[in-house]
Amino acid sequence: MDRKMANRKLIRLSQLKNKLATENLEEIDWVTFGVIVKKVTPQSANGRTFSIWRLNDLRNLNECVSLFLFGEVHKEHWKTDQGTV
């Protein structure tokens, strides 16, 4: 993990909204980690099926990030269990 994180900045999911407002994250090599705390049943729109996951860092349960999975990512990961990191 130390090798993978070298020269990268950890931004907690609960900090992401604030960081997006105050920093230009496109200029930073950053990573985040999240736990799938809720999964919405796959949806379809315009003939495309997608999934929505609610992610949290378990530090602030009121701050979640919604992750939308489309295309091959949806096909490969839609069965991922809630609670997975």
TAFENTA-V625074 format. One record per run of one state. SS is the DSSP state (H for helix, E for strand, C for the rest). FROM is the first residue (numbers start at 1). TO is the last residue. If there is no record, write none. Layout:
ss from to
SS FROM TO
SS FROM TO
This chain:
ss from to
C 1 1
H 2 5
C 6 8
E 9 10
C 11 12
H 13 22
C 23 24
H 25 27
C 28 29
E 30 31
C 32 34
E 35 45
C 46 47
E 48 56
C 57 64
E 65 69
C 70 70
H 71 77
C 78 85
